[in-house]
């Protein structure tokens, strides 16, 4: 998600707009719709990288885990490799193979240019809508695009009869964690080994959920 899980990303979620970005446009300036085949190239070209001055530190204890946000200096810049599980593969999820094919929603600006997208899938056995991936083009961050995409996903979740939305995000993606919290998500679990064997080794997966209402 922000896949799942860029959420996953894991999902990587929108972070603040880069310096020099033009004045913000309201989310109402964008059209949110289901993706079309011709959107494929633009979706694949979205830059999901981010820079953060804080990360979430996960410390294992005998009786559980402690999580706290800490500063990093210099700021950390994360670029997702093609095989990163936070870049479109859900490796922390349901495991029963009953999830529907992903449904992809996009946001387009007034000129029809893609500003972001969200890929979701519905898992019937536990009535979970998994946010597989959510990305916002850097020039459009901080304008409500990520929230608009998430609300479109939430509407689809209700259509499916989902009980909740769920996503995965890396502990270093503090901008995404904060954004998801503003969207109503809360921490519901973590995995300290999910990224072992990948280019993101050393990072931890945080799981977040939001009830459908």
N, C-alpha and C positions, 0 to 999 in steps of 0.2 A: 503498500500500500505501500508519503508520505508515504507493494506488494507484498500482497501479502505476500501483500504481502508484499508491495513496495512499500506497501504498506507496505508491500511488500513488500512490496513493496512491495519487500517487504516491501510496503508502500512507501514511497517517500512522499511526504506531503509538502504543500507549498511553504516556502520560507519568505522572509521579507524581500521586497523588490530590491534589486541591486542599485547602488548609487548611480545617479544619472538617468534613472528611469523616468519617462515622461509622467506628467501629472496623472493621478489615479482616475480611472473611469469606473463608474458604478457597475455592480454586477448586472444591473438591468441593461447595460450596453452590450451584453453578450447573449447569444442564442445558445441554449442548452438542448441537445437532441441526441438521438441514438446515432452511433457512428455508421458511416456508409463505407462500402468497399474502397471508394476513392480517398478516404481519409487515412488509409494504411500508411502511406509514406510519411505523412506529416506526423502521425502518432509515433512512428518509429524514430523520428528525428528529434523528438522533444528532449531537451537537455534537463535531466533530473538532478544534476549536481547541486550542492548547497555548501555554504560556509557557515560555521557556527562558532560562537565564543564560549559555549557551554556544552557539556555532555551529561548524560545520566550515568553515574557511577553505581555499579552493582557489586555489593559485597556479600559473599556467602557466609552464613553463620550456622552454628550447629542446629538451630531451630528454625532456619528460614533465610531470607535475604533482606538486605537493606538497600534502599534506592534513594539517591540524592543527586541533585543537580550541582555540578561543580564547574568552575571556570577553566578554560584551557587557553594557554598562551604559548605560541601564537595561535590565532583562530584556526580551526580544522576545516579543510576543504575536502569534501567527499565526492568522488566521481564513481558512479556505479559501473563495474565491468559488465560485459554482456552476459556472463554466467552467474552473476550475483543473484542469490535467491530473493533479494529485496528489489530486483529489477524484473519482476514478472513471473516468478515461480513461487508457488505456495508450498513450502516445505515444512510448515509448522502447523498444518491444518488438520482437517477432519479425518483423513486417512481411509474412509470407507468407499471412496470412489463414486459416490452418488451425487456429486455436485453437477449442476447443469453447466453447459458450455458458457464461458464468460459473456456477459452483456457489457458492451462498451458504450459509454456516454461521452460526448465531446462538448466543449465550449468553443464557440467561434465568435470573433469580433465583428464589428459592423461591416468589415470588408470581406467577411467569410473566411478569414485566416484562423487556423486552429490556435487556441489559446491554452488548451489543457484537455485532459481526458481522465476518465475513471473506468476501470475494468472491474466488474463484480461477478460473483457466481453464487447461486443459491444451493445450499446443502439441506436436503429435505429431512434427513433423519433427526437433526437437532434444530431445524427451522432457523438456520443461520445464514445471513447474507454476508459472504466474505468479500471484503474490499481487496481485490487482488493487487491493484495498482492505482495510484492517483498521482498525476503529474500536472504541473502548471508551468508553462513556458516562462523563463525568468523575467522577460519584459512585462508580463501580465500578473506577476505575483503581488500580493498585497491589495488586490482589487475585488476580492470576494469570489474569485473564480473557483478556488478550491472548495469553499463553502457551498457555492451553487452546485457544483458537481456532486458533493456529498449529499445535498438535499435531494438531488435527482435520484441518487442511489437509494436514499431512504424511502422515497416514494415507490420505487421499484420493489424494495423490501416489503413494503406493506401490501403491494399487489401480489407478491408471492406468499404472503402469510407468514413472513419471517418474524421470529420473536426478538431478534436483535441483529445489529450489524457488528462485524468483528474484523479486526485487522492486526497486522504485525508490523512493527517498525523497529529499526535499530536503536540501541541506546545512545548512539552518537548523534542521532538525528533529533536533537532537542527542538529545533524550530517546528518539526512535524509533530512531535509530542505535544508541544504547547498549542499548536493549531488544532489538533484533534480534541484536546481538552476543551477548547473554546467551542467546539462543535458538539460537545456533550458526551464525549468518550471518557471512560475511566479505565485505569489499569486493571487487568483481570488475570495476569500471569506473566511468566517470563521463561526463557530457555537460554541457559548459559553456553550451550554446545551447538546450537543450530547451525552456526556459520563455520564451525570447524571444517577444515578441508576446502574452504573457499577463499577468495581474495579478501573477504571480510573477517577472516579469523581474528579472534580477540574481541570482536563486538558481541553483544548479547541481544537476543530478540525480546522485545517487549510486546505483550498482547494487550489489546484494548478493545472494549466493547461499548455499545450504546443500545439501549432498549428501543424497540419500535413502539411508537405511541401514536 
